[in-house]
Structure formats: C-alpha cells, structure tokens
Amino acid sequence: MSNAWLLVLGANSDIAVATARRFAKEGWNIYLASRDMDNLAKEAANLRLRYEVEARETFFDAIDFASHQAFYAALDPKPAGIIVAFGFLGDQPAAQKDFSIAKKIMESNYTGAVSILEVIAQDFEARRSGFIVGISSVAGDRGRASNYIYGSAKAGLSAYLGGLRHRLAKSSVHVMTVKPGFVATKMTAGMDLPKKLLASPQELAEAIYHGILASHNTIYTKKIWRLIMLIITHIPEKIFKKTNL
C-alpha cells in the first residue's frame, strides 16, 4: 500500500522489528514508536535504506497514559494501520510477592493498550478506515499457576480487542487479535522451549501481514497452538488443578 503509514507501538521488540520490515517490503511507510530512541533511529535508517520507504522514530511510553492523546495528535500524516507490539512478561513468583511488579505487568500488557487504542479507535472510526493488530498471547486462553498475572492481562487484552472489533466493524475498521505461542525473541532467550512449537519473529510477521490481507479476526502463529489451547481450555477443572501447567 504505497504512501500509507503503519504505526508500530513497542517498535524495539523483535516481533515489532520483523513486522515493520515485512510491511516496509510492501511499500508501507513506518512510524517506529518506543522508548529507546537510539535503537529506533538505527532501525528507521535501515528501513529507509533497505526498502526505500519513509521511516520515522518517535518516543512512546505505553504506561504514561496521560501522554497518549498528545502522542497520537502529533502524528502527521495519520497512520492507516496500527500494530500493538509492546508488553512485559515479568516474573510470576516475584509478582506474587511484590504488587509493583504485578502492576507493571498489567499496565504494560493491558491498560496501556486500552489507553492508546481508544484514542486511535476514535480517529479510525471517524475516518471509517484502517486496521488495528493487537499482539495478545495464548497465555490468556486459560489461567495457569505458572503465569496467571501475565495471562490475566493478556486475557483482558483479547477480550478488549474482541469488543473493539465488534464496535469498529460498523465503520469498516478491522481489528485482528494475534495469539503467538512460543516465539524466539529476547524475552524468551534462555528458556527451555520445544523447538517444534517455537516460531521465529519473521514467521509471526508473515502471519500478521497475510492475516490482515485476509481480514482474519484471530490468528495463532502456528496452527498447532489452536489445537493445544483447545485441549487445555477443555480440561475439566477438577483434573486441571492437578496439573503443573
């Protein structure tokens, strides 16, 4: 889509970088938004050089809610598409003991997304065009002892995106929920994860790009995750409580 702009929020993540490059390859101009301006500047220069598109870096803090209205108002031209790629995995045992960590997990994965997307949704609704991609997680499909604070925030995000999709469908604005399973990123480095279930950021970027083209509502990066989570969500609670998931 030549001359259109894509806004990537949380643009320093591995998934965000791969997705920005995938869209730039198709001629999209890119806004890279995050807190680390040095890394954003390097990637913006890379996009301009490799894909001959416009790319601009801009400061964005997902949990500085008061700044979101002004942040979006300053974008000129306004984007035609949004990727919400920010998030924070955190540490479940630490979050159980320290609410400030739990609060950061919830704000980084849910509240921040709601704050900025309500601003963007109002604009897209008025323009009657655009798409929004929210990167949620399979962790939100069922609460599990190993990551229930992170999972609850992602469950909230998935429910929010579903409601936003319902609202904006009347205005020809498409909202897509992405539920990656395990992805090989900086956030998962060092974890012992099964390779058959592990996707690369590039695989996820490809799935997002084609998911938008096909107007999918919810996608799992690897199709097997849909089956895995279907099984997990249907395990009776009496049995589920005895598992170590």
VEXGU-13481 format. One record per residue (C-alpha): x, z, y. Coordinates in steps of 0.1 Angstrom, whole numbers, padded with zeros to 4 digits, always signed. Layout:
REM residues N
XZY
...
This chain:
REM residues 245
+0000+0000+0000
+0022-0013+0028
+0023+0007+0061
+0003+0036+0047
+0017+0071+0048
+0019+0096+0020
+0023+0133+0028
+0043+0153+0002
+0039+0190+0006
+0066+0211-0011
+0088+0180-0010
+0120+0196-0022
+0108+0202-0057
+0119+0179-0085
+0084+0167-0091
+0078+0160-0055
+0110+0140-0051
+0102+0119-0081
+0067+0113-0069
+0078+0104-0034
+0102+0078-0048
+0075+0063-0071
+0052+0058-0041
+0080+0045-0019
+0089+0020-0046
+0054+0005-0039
+0059+0003-0002
+0044+0036+0009
+0059+0054+0039
+0067+0090+0032
+0064+0123+0051
+0085+0149+0033
+0074+0184+0042
+0090+0217+0031
+0113+0244+0045
+0148+0232+0036
+0152+0206+0063
+0188+0197+0053
+0177+0186+0018
+0146+0168+0032
+0168+0149+0057
+0190+0137+0028
+0161+0126+0007
+0144+0109+0037
+0176+0089+0043
+0177+0080+0006
+0141+0067+0007
+0148+0046+0037
+0180+0031+0021
+0167+0025-0014
+0131+0014-0007
+0132+0001+0029
+0103+0022+0040
+0098+0047+0067
+0105+0083+0058
+0103+0114+0080
+0112+0150+0072
+0090+0178+0087
+0090+0216+0084
+0062+0231+0065
+0057+0267+0052
+0029+0269+0026
+0023+0306+0033
+0025+0305+0071
-0013+0299+0072
-0015+0301+0110
+0008+0271+0114
-0012+0247+0092
-0036+0233+0118
-0008+0225+0142
+0014+0211+0115
-0012+0185+0105
-0022+0178+0141
+0014+0168+0148
+0015+0141+0121
+0012+0106+0137
+0001+0084+0121
-0021+0105+0098
-0014+0101+0060
-0037+0082+0037
-0027+0103+0007
-0016+0139+0001
+0005+0154-0028
+0004+0192-0030
+0036+0200-0050
+0045+0235-0037
+0043+0265-0059
+0061+0296-0072
+0064+0306-0108
+0076+0341-0102
+0083+0367-0128
+0053+0382-0147
+0068+0416-0156
+0082+0420-0121
+0048+0411-0105
+0031+0437-0127
+0052+0464-0111
+0056+0450-0075
+0024+0437-0058
+0045+0419-0031
+0058+0396-0059
+0022+0391-0073
+0010+0384-0037
+0037+0357-0032
+0027+0340-0065
-0009+0340-0055
-0003+0328-0019
+0022+0301-0029
+0001+0286-0057
-0035+0291-0044
-0041+0304-0008
-0015+0281+0008
-0031+0251-0008
-0066+0261+0003
-0054+0267+0038
-0037+0233+0044
-0062+0213+0023
-0092+0225+0042
-0076+0211+0074
-0067+0178+0057
-0101+0175+0040
-0119+0177+0073
-0099+0148+0086
-0103+0127+0054
-0140+0134+0053
-0144+0122+0089
-0124+0091+0082
-0142+0085+0049
-0110+0076+0031
-0079+0090+0014
-0068+0108-0017
-0056+0143-0025
-0034+0152-0055
-0031+0189-0064
-0005+0199-0090
-0020+0228-0109
-0010+0239-0144
-0021+0243-0180
-0014+0280-0174
-0047+0281-0155
-0068+0270-0185
-0068+0304-0201
-0053+0338-0191
-0024+0348-0212
-0003+0380-0211
+0029+0361-0206
+0019+0346-0172
-0016+0357-0162
-0008+0362-0125
+0006+0327-0121
-0021+0314-0144
-0049+0330-0124
-0036+0314-0092
-0035+0280-0109
-0070+0286-0124
-0082+0292-0089
-0065+0261-0076
-0080+0239-0104
-0115+0253-0096
-0109+0247-0059
-0098+0211-0064
-0129+0205-0086
-0152+0218-0058
-0133+0198-0032
-0136+0167-0054
-0174+0172-0056
-0176+0177-0018
-0154+0147-0008
-0168+0122-0034
-0197+0116-0009
-0171+0105+0017
-0151+0081-0006
-0122+0106-0007
-0107+0110-0042
-0092+0144-0054
-0071+0145-0085
-0060+0176-0104
-0027+0174-0123
-0020+0198-0151
+0016+0194-0162
+0027+0212-0193
+0064+0219-0195
+0085+0198-0170
+0122+0197-0169
+0128+0210-0134
+0150+0235-0115
+0121+0260-0120
+0122+0257-0158
+0160+0254-0162
+0173+0279-0187
+0140+0283-0205
+0139+0275-0243
+0112+0249-0243
+0102+0225-0271
+0115+0190-0263
+0085+0172-0277
+0063+0189-0251
+0088+0186-0222
+0081+0159-0196
+0106+0146-0170
+0097+0147-0133
+0097+0108-0135
+0071+0108-0163
+0049+0131-0141
+0054+0109-0111
+0044+0078-0131
+0013+0096-0144
+0003+0107-0109
+0008+0072-0094
-0013+0055-0122
-0038+0083-0122
-0046+0076-0085
-0049+0039-0092
-0073+0046-0120
-0093+0072-0100
-0088+0099-0127
-0102+0133-0119
-0079+0155-0140
-0048+0144-0159
-0024+0162-0183
+0011+0148-0181
+0014+0144-0218
-0018+0138-0236
-0010+0163-0263
-0014+0191-0238
-0051+0184-0235
-0054+0190-0273
-0032+0221-0272
-0052+0237-0244
-0085+0227-0260
-0074+0247-0291
-0061+0276-0270
-0093+0279-0249
-0115+0279-0280
-0097+0306-0300
-0122+0335-0302
-0112+0364-0280
-0110+0388-0310
-0083+0367-0325
-0067+0356-0292
-0060+0393-0284
-0037+0395-0314
-0016+0365-0304
+0017+0366-0285
+0010+0336-0262
